[in-house]
Amino acid sequence: MDLIRIIIAILLPPLGVFLQVGLGGAFWLNILLTLLGYIPGIVHAVWIIAKR
């Protein structure tokens, strides 16, 4: 299941974080990072998924 979430996180980082933690602070941070740059959003999303 984590592999699917990582693939989703690469394509749509906020969706990958949402599937892992819901509408918490990490989700909103990831939206901000994705808007500032796509790569930081991906890195944050993969880190959140791998951490939990």
C-alpha positions as CSV (number, residue, x, y, z in Angstrom):
1,M,0.0,0.0,0.0
2,D,2.9,2.4,0.7
3,L,4.2,1.9,-2.8
4,I,0.8,3.1,-4.2
5,R,0.9,6.1,-1.9
6,I,4.5,7.0,-3.0
7,I,3.5,6.8,-6.7
8,I,0.5,9.1,-5.9
9,A,2.8,11.4,-4.0
10,I,5.1,11.7,-7.0
11,L,2.1,12.6,-9.3
12,L,0.1,14.7,-6.9
13,P,2.0,15.3,-3.6
14,P,-0.9,16.8,-1.6
15,L,-3.1,13.8,-2.4
16,G,-0.4,11.4,-1.2
17,V,-0.1,13.3,2.1
18,F,-3.9,13.5,2.5
19,L,-4.2,9.7,2.1
20,Q,-1.6,9.3,4.8
21,V,-2.5,11.9,7.5
22,G,-5.8,13.6,6.4
23,L,-6.4,17.3,6.7
24,G,-3.7,18.0,9.3
25,G,-0.9,20.5,9.3
26,A,1.3,18.3,7.2
27,F,-1.3,18.4,4.4
28,W,-1.4,22.2,4.4
29,L,2.4,22.4,4.6
30,N,2.6,20.2,1.6
31,I,0.2,22.3,-0.4
32,L,2.3,25.3,0.3
33,L,5.5,23.5,-0.6
34,T,3.9,22.2,-3.8
35,L,2.8,25.7,-4.8
36,L,6.3,27.1,-4.1
37,G,8.0,24.3,-6.1
38,Y,6.9,20.9,-7.3
39,I,10.0,19.1,-6.1
40,P,9.8,20.3,-2.5
41,G,6.2,19.1,-2.4
42,I,7.3,15.6,-3.7
43,V,10.2,15.4,-1.2
44,H,7.9,16.3,1.7
45,A,5.2,13.9,0.6
46,V,7.5,11.0,0.3
47,W,9.1,11.8,3.6
48,I,5.7,11.9,5.3
49,I,4.7,8.5,3.8
50,A,8.0,6.9,4.6
51,K,8.0,8.2,8.2
52,R,4.7,6.6,9.1
